[in-house]
Amino acid sequence: MFSEKREKSSVNPMTSQNRINEGTNIVGNIKSKGFFRIDGVIEGNVSTPSKVVLGKTGFINGTLTCEDADIEGKIIGTLNINNTLSLKATAFIEGDVMAGKLAVEPGATFNASCSMKGTKKAHQEPLPVLKNKESVKPQNHPFDRAQRIQKKEDQPS
């Protein structure tokens, strides 16, 4: 009837949910491998390789680092979102943001400097700076009307 063997629960930390309810104040850093729903107040850093949902009553004063974030509450600090940052109409963001994608609903307050994460190849080669139009040589193309007219004018009659 009573056995000393206890089965270990096979809870996947990526699917487990952590919740900080309204009325809860935490001072310090939080690091987790699971999903977060925050409706309370955190003064410190939050880090997870999963998704974070900040409810309407949620407030973070610090750094938020996660994969995806849905924000309805208030964040003052730094956001480092690897994938998508979704700001709902009630969201208030102030600070620095680094995100892969940004979705902002009308009504959200976004007072932040924002950098988008992207491929390095797209940003490696600088665009050429043209000093004047003469430095650009037209390509020869048989259907270019201006070149055909110029060619006729150059030919002796």
FIFI-446717 format. One record per atom (N, C-alpha, C, CB): x, y negated, z negated. Coordinates in steps of 0.2 Angstrom, whole numbers, plus 5000, padded with zeros to 4 digits. Each point is the difference from the previous one (the first is absolute). Glycine has a CB too. Layout:
XYZ...
This chain:
500450065000499649945000500449945000499150064994501449935001500449955000500750025003499449954990500850015015500750025003500549954999499450085008501249934992500549954999500249985007500450054989499449985016500249985007499549955002500450115003499949834999499649945002500249995007499949954988499650045016500149995007500249925001499350105004501249894999500249935002499649975005501250034997498549925001499649965005500449985006499149974991500650045015500449985006499749945003500250125002499949824994499749945002500549965004499349994990500550005016500549965005500049934997499850085010500849894989500049934997499849955005500950044993499249985014499849955005499250005001501150035006498550014991499350005000499749984993500050085010500449924985499749984994499949934999500650104995499049885001499849935000500149974993499150025008501349924991500149974994499549945000501250045000498549944994499649955000500149964994499250065006500949874995500149954995499349964999501350005001498350014994499349975000500149934998499550114997499949865004499949934998500149994993499249985010501149974987500149994993500750034998498750014999501650035005500750024998500549965003499650115001500949874994500649965002500650044999499449894997501050115008500650044999500649955002499550115003501049894992500649965001500650055001499549904993500850105013500550055002499950025007500150034988500450025014500050025007499650075000501149945002498650075003499750075001500250035007499049954994501250115005500250045006499750075000501149945000498650075006499650065000500050035007499249964991500650105010500050035007499350015002501050064997498549924999499350015002499749935002499950104993499549915009499549945002499949964994499550075010500449864991499949964994499349965002501249994997498450004998499549955000500149964994499150085006500949854995500249964995499449954999501350015002498449994992499549954999500249964994499150075005501449944992500349964994500549965002499750094993500749895002500649955001500750044999499249904996501250095009500750024999500549945001499650125004500849884991500549955000500750045001499449914993500850105013500650045001499950035007500150034988500350025014500150035006499650065001501149955001498650065005499650065001500350035006498949964995501350115005500350035005499750075001501149944998498750085008499750065002500150025007499249994991501050075011500050015008499350025003501150044998498449944998499350015002499649935001500150124994499349895005499549945001499949974994499550055010500449884990499849964994499449965002501249994996498350015000499449965000499949964994499450095007500649844995500049954994499349985001501249975000498450044995499349984999499949934999499750114996499649865004499949934999500349974994499050025007501050024988500249984993500750014999498950024996501550025009500750024999500449945001499750115004500949894993500549945000500750044999499249914996501250075009500750024999500549945000499750115006500749884989500549955000500750035000499249924994501050095013500650045000500150025007500050044988500350025013500150035007499650065001501249965000498550055006499650065002500450035006498949954995501350115004500350045005499650065001501149964997498650055009499650065002499950015007499449984989500350085013499950015007499449965003500450124998499149884999499449965002499749964994499850095010499949864992499749964994499349975003501149984994498450025002499449975001499949954994499450105006500649844995500049954995499349965000501349995001498450014993499449964999500149954994499350095004501249924992500249964994500649955002499650094992500849905003500549955000500750034999499249914996501350065008500750024999500449945001499850125005500649874990500549955000500750035000499249914994501250095011500650035000500250035007499850034988500550035012500350025007499650075001501149954998498750055009499750065002500450035006498949964997501350115002500350035005499650075002501249964995498550035010499550055002500250035007499149944995501150135004500350035006499550005006500750074992498749945007499550015006499549945000500150134999499349884999499549955001499849964993499550075010500549874990499749954995499449985002501249974996498250045000499449985002499749954994499850115007500149834995499849954996499249995001501249944999498550074995499250005001499949924998499850124996499549865005499849935000500249974993499150035008500950014987500149974993500850004998498850044997501649995007500750004999500449944999500050105006500549894990500449944999500750034999499149934994501350055011500750025000500449935000499750115007500849904989500549944999500750034999499149924996501450065009500750034999500350025007499750044989500650025011500350025006499750075002501149944997498850075010499750065002500450035006498949964997501250105002500350045006499650065001501249974997498550035009499550065002500150025007499249954992500650115009500050035007499449975004500550114995498949895002499449975003499749964995499950105008499749854994499649954996499349995003501149944996498450074999499349995002499849964995499850115005499949834997499749954995499349985002501249954998498450064997499349995001499949924999499650124996499949855007499849934999499949994992499649995012500749964985499849984993500650024996498850025002501750025000500650024996500549945000499850125003500549874991500549954999500750035001499249934992501250055013500650035001500549945000499550095007500849904988500549954999500750034999499249924995501150115011500650044999500449995006499450084993501249935007500550015005499950075002500849914997499150115010499950075002500550025005498849984998501450085002500550035005499750065002501049954995499050075011499750065002500550055002499049945005500950124992500550055002499950035007500050034988500549985016500050025006500650045002499249905003500850125004500650035002500649965001499250085006501449944992500549965001500249985007500450054989499550005016500149995007499749945003500150135001499349864997499649945002500349944998499050065000501449934995500349944998500750005001499149994991501350065012500750005001500249955005500050114996499749895010500249965005499749935000500250105007500249854993499749935000499749985007500749974990498849995010499749985006500549955003498850024996501349985011500449955003499849934999500350085008500149874991499849935000500249975006500249994988499349985015500149965007500149934999499250095005501349894998500249924999499649965005501150034995498950005011499649965005499850065005500649894999498950085006499750055004500550035006498949944998501650025003500550025005500450064998500049885004500050134989500450064998499750065002500549934991498850075010499650065002500050015007499349984990501050075013500050015007499450055002501349995000498449995005499450045002500250065003499349905002500350164997500150065002499850005007499950064989500449975016499850015007499450055000501249975005498350014998499450055000499749985007499850014987500050045017499749995007499449975000500650105003499049904991499349975000500049934997499650115000501049864998500149944997499949945005500750054991498749925009499949955005500549945001498850034998501449954996500549945000500750035003499549954990500750115009500650025004499950015007500350064989499149965013499950015008500049935003499350104998500449854999500049935003500749985000498949984996501550034999500749975000500450045005499949974988500050095013500350045005499949975007500050104992499449895009499849975007500349935001498950065000501149904995500349945001500850005001499149954992501250105005500750015000500250025007500150024988499550025016500250035006500049945006499450114996501149905008500049955005499450015006501349994998498549965004499450015005500350015007499349934993
